[in-house]
Amino acid sequence: MKFTFKQSLAALGCAALLSGCTATANSNKTNPDNNNSDTVSSVINKDPYPSTYKPIPGKPTIITNVTVIDGVGGKIENGMVYFADGVIQAVGESLTIPSGAQVIDGKGKWLTPGIIDNHSHLGVYPAPSTRSHSDGNEMTSPVTAKVWAEHSVWPQDPGFAKALAGGVTSLQILPGSANLFGGRSVVLKNLPSRTMQDMKFPDAPYGVKMACGENPKRVYGQKGGPMTRMGNVAGYRQAFANALDYKRAWDKYEQEVAQGKSPKPPKRDLNMDSLAGILSGDILVHMHCYRADEMVVMMDVMKEFGYQIGTFHHAVEAYKIADKLAENNVCSAMWADWWGFKMEAYDGIRENIPMVHNAGACAIVHSDSKIGIQRLNQEAAKAWSDGVRAGFDISKEEAWIWLSANPAKSLGVFDKTGSIETGKQADLVLWNGDPFSTYTKAEKVFIDGGLAFDLNKPDTWPVSDFELGQTVEGEGK
């Protein structure tokens, strides 16, 4: 029988649900933001929508005779990987098989870290694509840092399960790019579930989506601005100047509270909460930006206000300034060969990703597509092959960094996932061949050591309630 969300609800049991309700009630009692008294210290709750993610159970497992790509540039031709309790326990060429461990013979197969897509809109632009489902762009003001993508995520989006079948174990859901500040992003574990909170990657930092170039000036040019690129930059600078004042006010308030005084808390501003979080280094910046000249300007704005841009997304001209990206510790998330669909994408080249990598900068392969996310291994393969043809000596094991380690770093979760190393979460994909081949499929996908997808067992594939009755029984077998 296929897994559905209603069945998962029943499986959780009343006890789990009651404990969840109790936790929520208790947190409301102790949250100072819910107390209207000015005499009580008002501390901004930085995690008001906590993760309720729980890994699916997994068996102690050892995969043998497999080609291992570790995600950080290493390769073992005839390797072994042992994982248990959700964590990678050992990696090597000759491991002792633990008593009671499930053994999977990986002969002729490849094992990689799970793919991490750092630019997705699943759930906020779900399938079917209709206006009623379009919840990614809050096009009401150039600065909407106050909105959070997680509050639009529809967990029944069939795209999550299809991405899982493509080897995607984690993904960042971003707002759209209509605004200078589009809102907060959220990182999810790609384990389809009933609620966004059940998918939310525990302790992953928040991001804020920013956008430069054509989109903000196109959307707001007839709405009072900005209508030019210089107007865009003025908008970022004014917003950050306001955020500095807001941050100073809250810093002063917290300092006075620590001194035993009873100051009145500053007025909350949800836009400023997000921007102050950027200035404090608590929230990562993910910036939609195509042109090299604009990326350099934005790195100047970054220096002016003392924050760090984590990643330029789309970045089709990153190859022109790869050295500057490396110097400023800024990643670039890119497609292999998208170009020319608008003017700011005109100078895109197929060698973009390998050129950024070759310069020592952080290169990432992303999707920005509900279709592309299903084939990110092929997107990386295209970029790798274009680099080889151009004369760049990049191995396949190096190229996989673009799909796991670097996106994990850009999301602030590399200490937890993104590589096959002892102590990391067992987010793994067993491929039935070379993952750089268009003929290869993900055979088994493990998330935190639990088997989340098995190509050979269609009856176990996750199916959202929305899909029930929409697909033919037995389809995909």
Secondary structure, 3 states (H helix, E strand, C coil): CCECHHHHHHHHHHHHHHHHHHHHHHHHHHCHHHCCCCCCCCCCCCCCCCCCCCCCCCCCEEEEEEEEECCCCCEEEEEEEEEECCEEEEEECCCCCCCCCEEEECCCCEEEECEEEEEECCCCCCCCCCHHHCCCCCCCCCECCCCEHHHCCCCCCCHHHHHHHCCEEEEEECCCCCCCEEEEEEEEECCCCCCCCCCECCCCCCEEEEECCHHHHHHHCCCCCCCCHHHHHHHHHHHHHHHHHHHHHHHHHHHHHHCCCCCCCCCCCHHHHHHHHHHHCCCEEEEEECCHHHHHHHHHHHHHHCCCEEEEEECCCHHHHHHHHHHCCCEEEECCCCCCCCHHHCCCCCCHHHHHHHCCCCEEECCCCCCHHHHHHHHHHHHHHHHHHCCCCCCHHHHHHHCCHHHHHHCCCCCCCCCCCCCCECCEEEECCCCCCCCCCEEEEEECCEEEEECCCHHHCECCHHHCCCCCCCCCC
